[in-house]
Amino acid sequence: MVWRFLGVGLLCLLFVISLFVGVSNVSINNLLSDTDAMQVFLNSRLPRTLAIVLVGMAVANAGLIMQMLMRNRFVEPSMTGTTESAALGLLLVTLLFPESSIVIRMIVASGLSIIGLIGFMLIVKRLPPTATLLIPLTGIIYSGIIGAVGLFIAYEADMMQTLVAWLIGDFASVLAGRYELLWLTGVLCCISFFYANQFTIAGLGKDISINLGLNYQQITRIGLIIIALIAAIVVVTIGGIPFIGLVVPNIVSRLMGDDVRKTLPWIMIFGANLVLACDIMSRIVNYPYEIPVGTIIGIVGSVIFLYLLYVKPSKHAKK
């Protein structure tokens, strides 16, 4: 289909634009003649662009898995307390063990992300199965409660700015040597693709999945671990990225259906496109200053989300 080629072409175009947009004067001509421009390119522009692509793909991937496991198209990690739980874990480990390594911080953040996600799923089980929009509303309240706990602790410990930095994604500080942890999200995306068919079956519901021979509990645990690890890694390195895991899977599923193995690559590509476009906007809207990309994504994502709510899916979407 034409839109698939447009998606790949747009990814290549935005990738190149991202490499040459910024305050420092970096251009193709400068790279060949100016060593300083080459250093900026290798140490800042290229790592930042790679980080954007990895984050966009990973967050969109996590959103798709969550929607399939919960059988609800209006949920994503940032709306179920996962991101706030990861930030709370980072806050606690920073206060209690300030000298801990980034790996220890990621492990603690992942653990609290899993706990927060399990808590949300336990609450959702008590809701009426037909209340589709009640689940995301409950998630927003649940996330707000966890966020309030984190804000209280951060306020008492005089770490408000640090906590806000974890909750609002920003690629401005990405440099060579400070983003490599994000490559683990690429590994998690590959694992997700390996279990794609199982996630598709799990999306049919617990009873049907078990009748089809699927180990539903095992697949659910694998999905939760993938979601929590992606959320923790992104929060540790970049900060919270909202709406990507919500709007991108919905848009692609309207075009291609619910087959995870078929849609997952395109969901990751369009997730990377959306984050790239928003990051480029964050650099040029208030040039030479930058707006946190999480703010831009929040505005764009909310508009797309309202569109998804009020516009019915196409009848020609493939099932």
Wavefront OBJ file of the C-alpha trace (Angstrom):
o trace
v 0.000 0.000 0.000
v 1.068 3.562 -0.681
v 0.965 4.661 2.951
v 3.527 1.977 3.869
v 6.058 3.373 1.421
v 5.234 6.837 2.675
v 5.914 5.682 6.235
v 9.358 4.323 5.403
v 10.195 7.326 3.234
v 9.054 9.728 5.941
v 11.214 7.925 8.496
v 14.301 8.333 6.303
v 13.497 12.003 5.624
v 12.866 12.888 9.273
v 15.991 10.991 10.330
v 18.136 13.122 8.027
v 16.402 16.369 9.035
v 16.927 15.552 12.723
v 20.667 15.186 12.136
v 21.001 18.749 10.857
v 18.495 20.727 12.957
v 19.814 22.531 16.020
v 21.698 25.510 17.369
v 25.151 24.296 16.318
v 26.006 24.904 12.684
v 26.185 21.355 11.357
v 25.728 20.749 7.653
v 26.983 18.295 5.071
v 29.624 20.785 3.909
v 30.798 21.469 7.473
v 31.186 17.794 8.250
v 33.840 17.477 5.568
v 35.847 20.528 6.575
v 35.142 21.350 10.237
v 36.316 18.957 12.959
v 34.154 20.703 15.565
v 31.049 20.132 13.445
v 31.998 16.479 13.083
v 32.369 16.153 16.857
v 28.923 17.682 17.408
v 27.491 15.347 14.788
v 29.003 12.182 16.270
v 28.591 13.033 19.953
v 25.212 14.774 19.916
v 23.155 14.773 16.710
v 23.570 11.117 15.718
v 23.068 9.698 19.255
v 20.040 11.941 19.750
v 18.410 10.856 16.504
v 19.075 7.177 17.199
v 17.624 7.610 20.700
v 14.485 9.223 19.254
v 13.949 6.333 16.845
v 14.513 3.710 19.549
v 12.163 5.433 21.994
v 9.420 5.909 19.409
v 9.570 2.271 18.339
v 9.749 0.895 21.883
v 6.958 3.008 23.377
v 4.614 2.253 20.468
v 5.459 -1.433 20.838
v 4.703 -1.366 24.580
v 1.389 0.367 23.918
v 0.321 -2.310 21.452
v 1.148 -5.153 23.858
v -0.760 -3.483 26.685
v -3.809 -2.915 24.501
v -3.835 -6.552 23.398
v -3.397 -7.963 26.906
v -6.078 -5.697 28.365
v -8.347 -5.905 25.307
v -8.826 -2.157 25.371
v -7.692 0.290 22.692
v -7.665 3.294 25.030
v -4.823 2.347 27.372
v -1.057 2.753 27.260
v 1.778 2.635 29.850
v 1.606 6.339 30.713
v -2.135 5.981 31.474
v -1.861 2.946 33.760
v 0.634 4.122 36.371
v 3.598 2.366 34.742
v 5.565 5.512 33.949
v 4.774 7.083 37.324
v 5.777 3.874 39.107
v 9.096 3.818 37.247
v 9.739 7.455 38.186
v 8.844 6.675 41.801
v 11.322 3.792 41.776
v 14.048 6.073 40.428
v 13.244 8.630 43.100
v 13.425 6.087 45.923
v 16.664 4.492 44.769
v 18.220 7.944 44.272
v 17.282 8.963 47.822
v 18.211 5.687 49.529
v 21.187 4.635 47.407
v 22.532 7.757 45.670
v 25.715 6.024 44.509
v 23.904 3.153 42.795
v 24.644 2.405 39.143
v 22.238 3.026 36.298
v 21.651 -0.729 36.011
v 20.498 -0.915 39.640
v 18.228 2.073 39.074
v 16.733 0.445 35.997
v 16.100 -2.799 37.908
v 14.341 -0.975 40.751
v 12.325 1.155 38.322
v 11.332 -1.962 36.371
v 10.273 -3.748 39.540
v 8.029 -0.900 40.643
v 6.670 -0.605 37.088
v 5.605 -4.248 37.208
v 4.034 -3.773 40.646
v 2.202 -0.648 39.477
v 0.946 -2.378 36.332
v -0.248 -5.431 38.259
v -2.084 -3.141 40.679
v -3.843 -1.438 37.785
v -4.863 -4.763 36.241
v -6.282 -5.953 39.561
v -8.407 -2.806 39.752
v -9.568 -3.175 36.156
v -10.784 -6.723 36.814
v -13.463 -5.269 39.094
v -14.803 -2.962 36.383
v -17.658 -3.932 34.039
v -16.163 -5.531 30.893
v -18.352 -3.358 28.661
v -17.127 -0.078 30.215
v -14.468 0.606 27.577
v -13.853 4.245 28.431
v -14.027 3.662 32.194
v -10.716 1.759 32.095
v -8.557 4.670 30.827
v -10.326 7.057 33.198
v -9.502 4.713 36.074
v -5.925 4.548 34.794
v -5.621 8.324 34.805
v -6.830 8.479 38.414
v -4.548 5.588 39.390
v -1.567 7.279 37.705
v -2.427 10.525 39.475
v -2.370 8.824 42.864
v 1.045 7.255 42.239
v 2.295 10.556 40.826
v 1.043 12.395 43.903
v 2.996 10.043 46.161
v 6.105 10.706 44.101
v 5.526 14.466 44.200
v 5.121 14.427 47.987
v 8.358 12.505 48.486
v 10.192 14.720 45.980
v 8.874 17.872 47.668
v 10.023 16.695 51.098
v 13.438 15.729 49.721
v 13.816 18.895 47.591
v 13.942 16.870 44.350
v 10.987 18.331 42.489
v 13.005 19.357 39.433
v 14.569 15.914 39.167
v 11.193 14.180 39.334
v 9.685 16.504 36.739
v 12.627 15.763 34.435
v 11.847 12.050 34.708
v 8.164 12.562 33.968
v 8.587 14.914 30.980
v 10.625 13.423 28.168
v 13.465 15.482 26.721
v 16.196 14.485 24.272
v 18.302 17.630 24.754
v 20.707 15.899 27.157
v 21.274 12.834 24.965
v 24.962 12.399 24.156
v 27.217 9.541 23.123
v 27.713 7.353 26.177
v 24.417 8.379 27.799
v 21.808 6.723 25.605
v 23.203 3.242 24.893
v 20.834 1.648 27.414
v 18.060 2.328 24.904
v 19.453 -0.372 22.622
v 17.972 -2.846 25.108
v 14.543 -1.627 24.010
v 15.438 -2.792 20.508
v 16.084 -6.265 21.924
v 12.731 -6.142 23.729
v 10.998 -5.196 20.471
v 12.562 -8.240 18.790
v 11.310 -10.437 21.639
v 7.856 -8.900 21.206
v 7.866 -9.831 17.528
v 8.838 -13.403 18.452
v 5.708 -13.637 20.643
v 3.512 -11.633 18.245
v 1.134 -14.470 17.390
v 0.679 -15.324 21.073
v -0.171 -11.690 21.858
v -2.752 -11.736 19.071
v -4.404 -14.820 20.569
v -4.231 -13.325 24.082
v -6.149 -10.339 22.736
v -9.125 -12.640 22.150
v -9.573 -13.079 25.907
v -8.483 -15.516 28.580
v -11.087 -18.210 27.985
v -10.698 -18.321 24.215
v -6.891 -18.229 24.491
v -6.830 -21.193 26.869
v -9.227 -23.135 24.636
v -6.852 -22.518 21.713
v -3.986 -24.016 23.725
v -2.237 -20.795 24.736
v -0.492 -20.549 28.099
v -2.306 -17.328 28.910
v -0.643 -16.661 32.266
v 2.848 -17.095 30.837
v 2.198 -14.809 27.867
v 0.674 -12.213 30.191
v 3.759 -12.288 32.403
v 6.058 -11.946 29.397
v 4.026 -9.008 28.115
v 4.040 -7.269 31.499
v 7.812 -7.685 31.820
v 8.384 -6.235 28.343
v 6.124 -3.261 29.061
v 7.715 -2.569 32.451
v 11.283 -2.849 31.141
v 10.580 -0.515 28.210
v 8.902 2.023 30.510
v 11.782 1.883 33.008
v 14.531 2.194 30.405
v 12.823 5.124 28.675
v 12.192 6.948 31.965
v 15.779 6.358 33.147
v 17.354 7.707 29.957
v 14.848 10.168 28.471
v 11.814 10.651 30.719
v 8.129 9.958 30.236
v 6.790 9.953 26.665
v 2.964 10.153 26.622
v 0.363 9.232 23.974
v 2.721 7.434 21.535
v 1.669 4.022 22.817
v -1.966 5.091 22.616
v -2.452 6.770 19.260
v 0.023 4.943 16.998
v -1.316 1.382 17.570
v -4.857 2.682 17.089
v -4.048 4.395 13.805
v -2.213 1.394 12.350
v -4.825 -1.101 13.579
v -7.530 0.893 11.792
v -5.580 0.447 8.578
v -4.287 -3.118 8.983
v -6.378 -4.893 11.626
v -5.324 -6.602 14.860
v -2.732 -9.150 13.701
v 0.239 -8.212 15.909
v 2.846 -9.926 13.733
v 1.600 -7.985 10.719
v 1.118 -4.601 12.355
v 4.003 -4.472 14.851
v 6.756 -3.394 12.384
v 4.569 -0.597 11.034
v 3.509 0.498 14.487
v 7.174 0.870 15.427
v 7.952 2.771 12.220
v 5.077 5.215 12.697
v 5.944 5.563 16.388
v 9.463 6.601 15.408
v 8.038 9.010 12.805
v 5.776 10.717 15.332
v 8.514 11.162 17.941
v 10.969 12.405 15.292
v 8.463 14.942 13.983
v 7.623 16.198 17.489
v 11.303 16.442 18.468
v 12.097 18.472 15.353
v 9.171 20.752 16.217
v 10.501 21.118 19.770
v 13.770 22.451 18.355
v 12.345 24.957 15.869
v 9.178 26.314 17.543
v 11.131 28.471 19.998
v 14.511 28.484 18.262
v 17.286 28.704 19.516
v 15.678 27.331 22.696
v 14.078 23.904 22.998
v 10.695 22.867 24.322
v 10.651 19.435 26.043
v 9.510 16.926 23.468
v 7.080 15.440 26.010
v 5.147 18.711 25.935
v 4.895 18.725 22.132
v 3.864 15.070 22.055
v 1.244 15.742 24.731
v -0.356 18.451 22.595
v -0.197 16.531 19.309
v -1.193 13.246 20.947
v -4.241 14.726 22.663
v -5.498 16.090 19.334
v -5.031 12.695 17.656
v -6.673 10.972 20.617
v -9.769 13.169 20.289
v -9.846 12.363 16.585
v -9.765 8.641 17.365
v -12.624 9.043 19.833
v -14.966 10.864 17.460
v -14.131 9.286 14.092
v -15.347 5.753 13.444
v -12.884 3.163 12.068
v -12.933 2.538 8.356
v -15.064 -0.424 7.260
v -12.280 -1.420 4.883
v -9.696 -2.044 7.627
v -8.265 -5.537 7.264
v -9.115 -8.014 9.965
l 1 2 3 4 5 6 7 8 9 10 11 12 13 14 15 16 17 18 19 20 21 22 23 24 25 26 27 28 29 30 31 32 33 34 35 36 37 38 39 40 41 42 43 44 45 46 47 48 49 50 51 52 53 54 55 56 57 58 59 60 61 62 63 64 65 66 67 68 69 70 71 72 73 74 75 76 77 78 79 80 81 82 83 84 85 86 87 88 89 90 91 92 93 94 95 96 97 98 99 100 101 102 103 104 105 106 107 108 109 110 111 112 113 114 115 116 117 118 119 120 121 122 123 124 125 126 127 128 129 130 131 132 133 134 135 136 137 138 139 140 141 142 143 144 145 146 147 148 149 150 151 152 153 154 155 156 157 158 159 160 161 162 163 164 165 166 167 168 169 170 171 172 173 174 175 176 177 178 179 180 181 182 183 184 185 186 187 188 189 190 191 192 193 194 195 196 197 198 199 200 201 202 203 204 205 206 207 208 209 210 211 212 213 214 215 216 217 218 219 220 221 222 223 224 225 226 227 228 229 230 231 232 233 234 235 236 237 238 239 240 241 242 243 244 245 246 247 248 249 250 251 252 253 254 255 256 257 258 259 260 261 262 263 264 265 266 267 268 269 270 271 272 273 274 275 276 277 278 279 280 281 282 283 284 285 286 287 288 289 290 291 292 293 294 295 296 297 298 299 300 301 302 303 304 305 306 307 308 309 310 311 312 313 314 315 316 317 318 319
